[in-house]
Amino acid sequence: MIKDYKFFLHKLERIELNSGKIISGTKDDVKEQITKLATEFDLNEIMTSCTADSAADRKRSFRLPAEAFELN
């Protein structure tokens, strides 16, 4: 679990820098946050990026929201 993960200092610094700028959580949480953001700013398109180190984690970070929005 993430709460048990031991972060390296450079990762903690990145987390602090991006605090408040990141959408995270379960795929339903992420869907809710993205939908709220899109509604608030009257957006019809969202662009995402991922800072995960491994390719598998990056793929998963895009797959889960796609599933939540039924884009797959």
C-alpha positions in Angstrom: 0.0 0.0 0.0 1.1 3.5 -0.7 0.9 4.5 3.0 3.6 2.0 3.7 5.9 3.1 0.8 9.2 4.7 1.8 9.8 7.6 -0.6 13.2 8.8 -1.6 13.9 12.5 -0.8 13.7 13.6 -4.5 10.2 11.9 -4.7 9.1 13.7 -1.6 10.3 17.0 -3.1 8.3 16.3 -6.3 5.2 15.5 -4.3 5.5 18.7 -2.3 6.1 20.8 -5.5 3.0 19.2 -7.2 0.8 19.3 -4.1 -2.7 20.6 -5.1 -1.9 20.0 -8.8 -2.4 16.3 -8.9 -5.5 14.2 -9.3 -5.2 10.8 -7.6 -7.3 8.1 -5.9 -9.4 5.2 -7.1 -10.6 5.3 -10.7 -14.0 6.5 -9.5 -12.3 9.2 -7.4 -10.2 10.3 -10.4 -13.3 10.3 -12.7 -15.1 12.5 -10.2 -12.2 14.9 -9.9 -11.7 15.2 -13.6 -15.4 15.7 -14.2 -15.5 18.4 -11.6 -12.5 20.1 -13.1 -13.9 19.9 -16.6 -17.2 21.3 -15.5 -15.6 24.1 -13.4 -13.5 25.3 -16.3 -16.0 24.4 -19.1 -13.5 22.0 -20.7 -14.3 19.6 -23.5 -10.8 18.0 -23.4 -8.4 16.8 -20.7 -4.7 16.1 -21.2 -2.9 13.9 -18.6 0.7 13.0 -17.9 2.2 10.5 -15.5 5.5 10.6 -13.6 5.6 7.0 -12.7 9.0 5.4 -13.1 8.0 2.1 -14.7 6.3 1.6 -18.0 3.8 -0.7 -16.4 2.8 1.9 -13.9 2.5 4.5 -16.5 0.3 2.3 -18.7 -1.9 1.5 -15.7 -2.2 5.2 -14.8 -3.8 5.8 -18.2 -5.8 2.6 -18.4 -7.7 3.1 -15.2 -9.2 6.5 -16.0 -10.0 5.2 -19.5 -12.0 2.4 -17.9 -13.7 4.8 -15.5 -14.8 6.9 -18.5 -15.6 3.8 -20.5 -13.2 4.8 -23.3 -11.7 1.3 -23.8 
